[in-house]
Amino acid sequence: MKLRIDLDGKSYDLEVEVLEEDGPQRRPGYLPPHAPPMTVRSGASPAASASGEAPAADEGPVDEDKVCRSPLAGVVNRIAVKPGQELKQDDLIMVLEAMKMETNVTAARPGKVKGLRVAEGDGVKVGQVLMDYE
Protein backbone atom coordinates (compact mmCIF):
# COMPACT_ATOMS: atom_id res chain seq x y z
CA MET A 1 0.00 0.00 0.00
CA LYS A 2 1.37 3.44 -0.88
CA LEU A 3 0.81 6.51 1.27
CA ARG A 4 1.71 10.16 0.97
CA ILE A 5 2.26 12.13 4.17
CA ASP A 6 2.57 15.91 4.30
CA LEU A 7 4.61 17.13 7.26
CA ASP A 8 5.77 20.73 7.81
CA GLY A 9 5.18 21.59 4.18
CA LYS A 10 7.11 18.59 2.82
CA SER A 11 5.53 15.55 1.14
CA TYR A 12 6.79 12.06 1.84
CA ASP A 13 5.82 9.06 -0.28
CA LEU A 14 5.82 5.81 1.68
CA GLU A 15 5.23 2.20 0.80
CA VAL A 16 3.59 0.27 3.65
CA GLU A 17 2.89 -3.45 4.00
CA VAL A 18 -0.36 -4.31 5.82
CA LEU A 19 0.20 -7.48 7.84
CA GLU A 20 -3.31 -8.02 9.21
CA GLU A 21 -6.32 -6.33 7.69
CA ASP A 22 -9.21 -6.87 10.10
CA GLY A 23 -7.57 -8.98 12.81
CA PRO A 24 -8.14 -8.55 16.53
CA GLN A 25 -6.77 -5.31 17.93
CA ARG A 26 -4.14 -5.66 20.62
CA ARG A 27 -4.39 -3.27 23.54
CA PRO A 28 -1.38 -0.97 23.70
CA GLY A 29 0.86 -1.64 26.64
CA TYR A 30 -0.59 -5.10 27.28
CA LEU A 31 1.83 -7.53 28.91
CA PRO A 32 0.97 -11.16 29.56
CA PRO A 33 0.94 -12.17 33.23
CA HIS A 34 4.39 -12.84 34.69
CA ALA A 35 5.09 -16.52 35.18
CA PRO A 36 6.10 -17.51 38.72
CA PRO A 37 9.72 -18.59 39.16
CA MET A 38 10.50 -22.21 38.38
CA THR A 39 12.27 -24.15 41.14
CA VAL A 40 15.07 -26.58 40.37
CA ARG A 41 16.80 -28.67 43.03
CA SER A 42 20.57 -28.44 42.73
CA GLY A 43 22.68 -31.46 41.94
CA ALA A 44 24.15 -32.93 38.80
CA SER A 45 22.79 -31.06 35.83
CA PRO A 46 20.57 -33.32 33.71
CA ALA A 47 21.48 -31.39 30.56
CA ALA A 48 25.21 -31.68 31.21
CA SER A 49 24.93 -35.39 32.06
CA ALA A 50 22.84 -36.15 28.98
CA SER A 51 25.23 -34.30 26.69
CA GLY A 52 28.26 -36.02 28.20
CA GLU A 53 29.96 -32.71 28.96
CA ALA A 54 32.98 -32.97 31.22
CA PRO A 55 33.77 -30.38 33.88
CA ALA A 56 35.69 -27.34 32.68
CA ALA A 57 39.47 -27.79 32.49
CA ASP A 58 40.08 -25.37 35.38
CA GLU A 59 37.74 -27.30 37.70
CA GLY A 60 39.66 -30.57 37.84
CA PRO A 61 37.99 -33.59 39.44
CA VAL A 62 34.87 -32.62 41.40
CA ASP A 63 32.98 -34.57 44.08
CA GLU A 64 29.42 -34.18 42.76
CA ASP A 65 27.98 -34.56 46.28
CA LYS A 66 29.85 -31.42 47.35
CA VAL A 67 28.82 -29.02 44.57
CA CYS A 68 25.75 -27.26 43.25
CA ARG A 69 25.70 -27.00 39.44
CA SER A 70 23.71 -24.65 37.22
CA PRO A 71 20.68 -26.36 35.63
CA LEU A 72 20.63 -23.82 32.78
CA ALA A 73 22.55 -21.07 31.03
CA GLY A 74 21.62 -17.66 32.35
CA VAL A 75 22.55 -14.82 34.69
CA VAL A 76 22.80 -14.94 38.49
CA ASN A 77 19.98 -12.65 39.59
CA ARG A 78 20.21 -13.08 43.36
CA ILE A 79 22.28 -15.11 45.81
CA ALA A 80 20.45 -16.16 48.99
CA VAL A 81 23.30 -17.90 50.89
CA LYS A 82 26.65 -16.99 52.44
CA PRO A 83 29.74 -19.10 53.15
CA GLY A 84 29.34 -20.96 56.45
CA GLN A 85 25.53 -20.96 56.27
CA GLU A 86 23.77 -24.22 57.17
CA LEU A 87 21.28 -25.44 54.54
CA LYS A 88 18.34 -27.78 54.78
CA GLN A 89 17.01 -29.69 51.79
CA ASP A 90 15.07 -27.37 49.43
CA ASP A 91 16.49 -24.14 50.93
CA LEU A 92 16.91 -21.42 48.29
CA ILE A 93 20.53 -21.07 47.13
CA MET A 94 20.14 -18.55 44.31
CA VAL A 95 17.91 -17.26 41.55
CA LEU A 96 19.02 -17.55 37.92
CA GLU A 97 17.42 -15.63 35.07
CA ALA A 98 17.24 -16.85 31.48
CA MET A 99 15.04 -15.42 28.72
CA LYS A 100 13.26 -13.17 31.27
CA MET A 101 12.24 -16.15 33.40
CA GLU A 102 13.51 -16.72 36.92
CA THR A 103 14.60 -20.14 38.15
CA ASN A 104 15.08 -20.86 41.86
CA VAL A 105 18.04 -23.16 42.55
CA THR A 106 17.50 -25.03 45.83
CA ALA A 107 19.61 -27.35 47.96
CA ALA A 108 19.38 -31.02 46.99
CA ARG A 109 20.49 -32.08 50.45
CA PRO A 110 21.32 -30.63 53.86
CA GLY A 111 24.82 -29.23 54.25
CA LYS A 112 26.99 -26.21 54.91
CA VAL A 113 28.01 -23.63 52.29
CA LYS A 114 31.79 -23.88 51.81
CA GLY A 115 32.02 -21.17 49.18
CA LEU A 116 30.38 -19.51 46.20
CA ARG A 117 31.96 -19.61 42.74
CA VAL A 118 29.71 -16.93 41.19
CA ALA A 119 28.50 -13.43 42.05
CA GLU A 120 25.28 -11.57 41.28
CA GLY A 121 25.28 -10.48 37.65
CA ASP A 122 27.61 -13.28 36.47
CA GLY A 123 26.68 -15.28 33.39
CA VAL A 124 26.66 -19.05 33.92
CA LYS A 125 26.70 -22.08 31.65
CA VAL A 126 24.77 -25.34 31.95
CA GLY A 127 26.55 -27.59 34.44
CA GLN A 128 28.85 -24.85 35.79
CA VAL A 129 29.62 -25.18 39.50
CA LEU A 130 27.82 -22.41 41.39
CA MET A 131 28.55 -23.35 45.00
CA ASP A 132 30.60 -25.80 47.07
CA TYR A 133 29.33 -27.74 50.13
CA GLU A 134 31.61 -28.58 53.07
Backbone as CSV, one residue per row, in Angstrom:
resi,resn,N_x,N_y,N_z,CA_x,CA_y,CA_z,C_x,C_y,C_z
1,MET,0.850,-1.147,0.000,0.000,0.000,0.000,0.915,1.235,0.000
2,LYS,0.595,2.210,-0.800,1.369,3.438,-0.878,0.623,4.555,-0.179
3,LEU,1.375,5.376,0.557,0.805,6.507,1.274,1.646,7.752,0.991
4,ARG,0.999,8.883,1.058,1.711,10.158,0.973,1.385,10.921,2.248
5,ILE,2.434,11.386,2.921,2.262,12.127,4.167,2.860,13.513,3.967
6,ASP,2.083,14.538,4.345,2.574,15.909,4.304,2.903,16.327,5.731
7,LEU,4.158,16.753,5.942,4.614,17.130,7.260,5.458,18.388,7.154
8,ASP,5.053,19.447,7.824,5.767,20.729,7.812,6.027,21.225,6.391
9,GLY,5.053,21.087,5.536,5.176,21.592,4.177,5.921,20.675,3.229
10,LYS,6.402,19.540,3.680,7.109,18.588,2.819,6.241,17.351,2.632
11,SER,6.280,16.769,1.436,5.531,15.547,1.143,6.480,14.360,1.159
12,TYR,6.022,13.289,1.780,6.787,12.059,1.841,5.936,10.939,1.258
13,ASP,6.503,10.214,0.288,5.823,9.055,-0.285,6.351,7.812,0.419
14,LEU,5.457,7.010,0.936,5.819,5.806,1.675,5.158,4.592,1.066
15,GLU,5.826,3.464,1.194,5.231,2.200,0.799,5.100,1.373,2.071
16,VAL,3.880,0.957,2.403,3.585,0.273,3.652,2.999,-1.095,3.354
17,GLU,3.437,-2.106,4.130,2.889,-3.449,3.996,1.899,-3.674,5.141
18,VAL,0.659,-4.037,4.811,-0.359,-4.312,5.822,-0.261,-5.792,6.159
19,LEU,0.023,-6.087,7.427,0.202,-7.483,7.837,-1.112,-8.167,8.170
20,GLU,-2.001,-7.466,8.859,-3.311,-8.020,9.206,-4.359,-6.964,8.910
21,GLU,-5.294,-7.316,8.072,-6.317,-6.330,7.687,-7.309,-6.094,8.814
22,ASP,-8.148,-7.065,9.119,-9.206,-6.871,10.104,-9.049,-7.825,11.286
23,GLY,-7.813,-8.064,11.697,-7.574,-8.979,12.809,-7.917,-8.326,14.134
24,PRO,-7.831,-9.098,15.209,-8.137,-8.546,16.535,-7.120,-7.453,16.890
25,GLN,-7.622,-6.425,17.526,-6.768,-5.314,17.927,-6.138,-5.639,19.273
26,ARG,-4.855,-5.421,19.375,-4.143,-5.663,20.618,-4.107,-4.367,21.415
27,ARG,-4.408,-4.466,22.696,-4.389,-3.273,23.538,-2.964,-2.772,23.686
28,PRO,-2.731,-1.485,23.519,-1.381,-0.970,23.705,-0.934,-1.140,25.148
29,GLY,0.312,-1.492,25.303,0.862,-1.637,26.639,0.492,-2.932,27.333
30,TYR,-0.190,-3.844,26.656,-0.593,-5.101,27.283,0.614,-6.001,27.461
31,LEU,0.793,-6.549,28.648,1.830,-7.535,28.913,1.161,-8.772,29.475
32,PRO,1.554,-9.946,28.994,0.967,-11.161,29.559,1.366,-11.289,31.032
33,PRO,0.599,-12.026,31.821,0.936,-12.170,33.234,2.316,-12.793,33.391
34,HIS,3.048,-12.344,34.420,4.394,-12.838,34.686,4.312,-14.252,35.261
35,ALA,5.080,-15.145,34.692,5.088,-16.518,35.181,5.836,-16.576,36.510
36,PRO,5.378,-17.387,37.459,6.101,-17.511,38.722,7.447,-18.185,38.476
37,PRO,8.418,-17.974,39.355,9.717,-18.592,39.156,9.617,-20.106,39.202
38,MET,10.415,-20.759,38.388,10.496,-22.208,38.380,11.533,-22.606,39.431
39,THR,11.320,-23.708,40.129,12.272,-24.150,41.136,12.945,-25.428,40.664
40,VAL,14.283,-25.425,40.763,15.074,-26.583,40.369,15.965,-26.952,41.532
41,ARG,15.933,-28.208,41.946,16.798,-28.668,43.027,18.196,-28.841,42.467
42,SER,19.195,-28.348,43.196,20.574,-28.441,42.726,21.020,-29.894,42.691
43,GLY,22.125,-30.128,42.072,22.682,-31.462,41.936,23.296,-31.567,40.573
44,ALA,23.580,-32.770,40.126,24.152,-32.935,38.802,23.168,-32.424,37.776
45,SER,23.655,-31.649,36.848,22.789,-31.060,35.834,22.349,-32.119,34.841
46,PRO,21.023,-32.327,34.653,20.568,-33.325,33.706,21.046,-33.020,32.300
47,ALA,21.053,-31.756,31.917,21.477,-31.394,30.560,22.945,-31.708,30.351
48,ALA,23.780,-31.422,31.349,25.207,-31.682,31.214,25.460,-33.184,31.184
49,SER,24.737,-33.948,32.031,24.935,-35.394,32.058,24.497,-36.024,30.746
50,ALA,23.371,-35.578,30.214,22.844,-36.147,28.982,23.755,-35.850,27.801
51,SER,24.378,-34.665,27.815,25.226,-34.303,26.686,26.618,-34.892,26.822
52,GLY,26.948,-35.430,28.001,28.257,-36.021,28.204,29.342,-34.983,28.419
53,GLU,28.968,-33.742,28.736,29.963,-32.708,28.955,30.790,-33.021,30.189
54,ALA,32.082,-32.795,30.081,32.975,-32.969,31.215,33.097,-31.636,31.935
55,PRO,33.559,-31.647,33.194,33.772,-30.384,33.883,34.798,-29.541,33.139
56,ALA,34.735,-28.236,33.333,35.689,-27.344,32.681,37.104,-27.705,33.105
57,ALA,38.081,-27.407,32.247,39.475,-27.786,32.491,39.999,-27.195,33.795
58,ASP,39.566,-26.002,34.173,40.081,-25.371,35.382,39.443,-25.928,36.655
59,GLU,38.398,-26.741,36.525,37.737,-27.297,37.700,38.465,-28.513,38.245
60,GLY,39.035,-29.331,37.390,39.656,-30.573,37.837,38.579,-31.537,38.292
61,PRO,38.980,-32.636,38.963,37.986,-33.593,39.438,37.120,-32.950,40.532
62,VAL,35.813,-33.229,40.463,34.873,-32.623,41.398,34.031,-33.720,42.036
63,ASP,33.884,-33.656,43.374,32.984,-34.569,44.082,31.574,-34.017,43.907
64,GLU,30.758,-34.679,43.112,29.424,-34.182,42.760,28.516,-34.018,43.972
65,ASP,28.789,-34.729,45.074,27.983,-34.565,46.285,28.319,-33.274,47.022
66,LYS,29.405,-32.623,46.635,29.850,-31.423,47.352,29.729,-30.154,46.524
67,VAL,28.987,-30.208,45.405,28.819,-29.016,44.570,27.359,-28.824,44.187
68,CYS,27.053,-27.607,43.817,25.753,-27.263,43.247,26.048,-26.746,41.849
69,ARG,25.465,-27.373,40.827,25.700,-26.995,39.435,24.500,-26.230,38.875
70,SER,24.763,-25.416,37.875,23.709,-24.653,37.220,22.871,-25.573,36.335
71,PRO,21.536,-25.529,36.472,20.681,-26.361,35.634,20.456,-25.755,34.243
72,LEU,20.878,-24.491,34.058,20.631,-23.819,32.782,21.655,-22.722,32.567
73,ALA,21.709,-22.224,31.339,22.554,-21.072,31.025,21.745,-19.819,31.312
74,GLY,22.340,-18.877,32.012,21.616,-17.658,32.352,22.497,-16.701,33.118
75,VAL,21.856,-15.835,33.894,22.548,-14.823,34.688,22.131,-14.986,36.146
76,VAL,23.097,-14.860,37.055,22.805,-14.937,38.486,22.081,-13.651,38.877
77,ASN,20.815,-13.794,39.238,19.980,-12.647,39.586,20.115,-12.287,41.061
78,ARG,20.142,-13.312,41.919,20.210,-13.078,43.365,20.828,-14.280,44.039
79,ILE,21.689,-14.037,45.019,22.283,-15.111,45.814,21.686,-15.018,47.208
80,ALA,21.172,-16.150,47.711,20.454,-16.161,48.986,21.247,-16.811,50.112
81,VAL,22.493,-17.227,49.861,23.298,-17.897,50.888,24.647,-17.205,51.039
82,LYS,25.315,-17.517,52.159,26.654,-16.988,52.439,27.536,-18.141,52.878
83,PRO,28.845,-18.052,52.661,29.742,-19.097,53.154,29.552,-19.310,54.662
84,GLY,29.529,-20.588,55.050,29.337,-20.956,56.453,27.885,-21.180,56.833
85,GLN,26.960,-20.813,55.968,25.534,-20.956,56.266,25.116,-22.422,56.179
86,GLU,24.336,-22.858,57.171,23.768,-24.217,57.166,22.546,-24.237,56.258
87,LEU,22.418,-25.287,55.441,21.282,-25.440,54.536,20.506,-26.703,54.859
88,LYS,19.196,-26.609,54.723,18.340,-27.782,54.780,17.945,-28.104,53.345
89,GLN,17.478,-29.316,53.123,17.014,-29.685,51.788,15.929,-28.712,51.337
90,ASP,16.008,-28.285,50.080,15.067,-27.375,49.432,15.211,-25.907,49.844
91,ASP,16.236,-25.555,50.636,16.493,-24.139,50.926,16.935,-23.443,49.643
92,LEU,16.531,-22.191,49.472,16.906,-21.419,48.295,18.393,-21.085,48.338
93,ILE,19.102,-21.398,47.249,20.525,-21.068,47.134,20.678,-19.778,46.330
94,MET,20.066,-19.747,45.152,20.143,-18.554,44.314,19.041,-18.565,43.275
95,VAL,18.885,-17.412,42.622,17.905,-17.260,41.552,18.661,-16.950,40.271
96,LEU,18.412,-17.766,39.237,19.015,-17.549,37.918,17.939,-16.992,36.995
97,GLU,18.358,-16.178,36.053,17.423,-15.631,35.071,17.893,-15.998,33.681
98,ALA,16.966,-16.512,32.872,17.241,-16.850,31.482,15.990,-16.537,30.674
99,MET,16.145,-15.787,29.607,15.038,-15.419,28.725,13.883,-14.800,29.519
100,LYS,14.212,-13.925,30.453,13.259,-13.170,31.269,12.429,-14.059,32.200
101,MET,12.909,-15.260,32.451,12.243,-16.151,33.402,13.205,-16.435,34.546
102,GLU,12.688,-16.440,35.756,13.505,-16.722,36.919,13.400,-18.192,37.301
103,THR,14.542,-18.755,37.706,14.597,-20.136,38.151,15.246,-20.172,39.526
104,ASN,14.535,-20.701,40.516,15.084,-20.856,41.863,15.936,-22.117,41.892
105,VAL,17.172,-21.999,42.369,18.040,-23.157,42.554,18.040,-23.450,44.048
106,THR,17.619,-24.672,44.409,17.501,-25.033,45.826,18.449,-26.166,46.173
107,ALA,18.685,-26.322,47.466,19.605,-27.353,47.963,19.008,-28.746,47.763
108,ALA,19.813,-29.637,47.201,19.379,-31.020,46.986,19.472,-31.828,48.270
109,ARG,20.300,-31.358,49.193,20.492,-32.084,50.451,20.911,-31.090,51.527
110,PRO,20.821,-31.498,52.790,21.318,-30.627,53.858,22.836,-30.511,53.770
111,GLY,23.371,-29.409,54.247,24.819,-29.227,54.250,25.183,-27.822,54.657
112,LYS,26.472,-27.519,54.544,26.986,-26.208,54.912,27.670,-25.602,53.695
113,VAL,27.428,-24.316,53.438,28.011,-23.633,52.294,29.502,-23.437,52.553
114,LYS,30.335,-24.044,51.702,31.785,-23.877,51.813,32.212,-22.591,51.112
115,GLY,31.658,-22.367,49.923,32.017,-21.168,49.177,31.181,-21.028,47.923
116,LEU,31.103,-19.805,47.433,30.377,-19.509,46.198,31.386,-19.301,45.080
117,ARG,31.061,-19.779,43.886,31.956,-19.606,42.737,31.435,-18.558,41.759
118,VAL,30.294,-17.951,42.060,29.708,-16.929,41.191,29.257,-15.747,42.048
119,ALA,29.011,-14.626,41.390,28.496,-13.429,42.053,27.250,-12.965,41.305
120,GLU,26.473,-12.116,41.941,25.285,-11.573,41.281,25.704,-10.834,40.013
121,GLY,24.982,-11.103,38.932,25.284,-10.482,37.647,26.162,-11.333,36.741
122,ASP,26.758,-12.404,37.283,27.607,-13.281,36.466,26.764,-14.119,35.510
123,GLY,27.284,-14.342,34.323,26.682,-15.277,33.391,27.170,-16.677,33.722
124,VAL,26.278,-17.667,33.625,26.660,-19.048,33.922,26.252,-19.961,32.773
125,LYS,26.971,-21.070,32.667,26.696,-22.081,31.645,25.985,-23.267,32.285
126,VAL,25.392,-24.103,31.463,24.767,-25.339,31.948,25.854,-26.214,32.565
127,GLY,25.623,-26.685,33.777,26.547,-27.585,34.441,27.692,-26.890,35.165
128,GLN,27.772,-25.581,35.098,28.848,-24.847,35.787,28.635,-24.952,37.289
129,VAL,29.725,-25.116,38.050,29.624,-25.182,39.502,29.325,-23.783,40.032
130,LEU,28.254,-23.684,40.818,27.824,-22.409,41.392,28.291,-22.250,42.833
131,MET,28.277,-23.385,43.574,28.547,-23.346,45.001,29.174,-24.658,45.445
132,ASP,29.995,-24.601,46.487,30.601,-25.803,47.068,30.012,-26.028,48.453
133,TYR,29.741,-27.326,48.777,29.325,-27.735,50.129,30.577,-28.163,50.895
134,GLU,30.522,-28.042,52.237,31.613,-28.580,53.073,31.436,-30.065,53.207
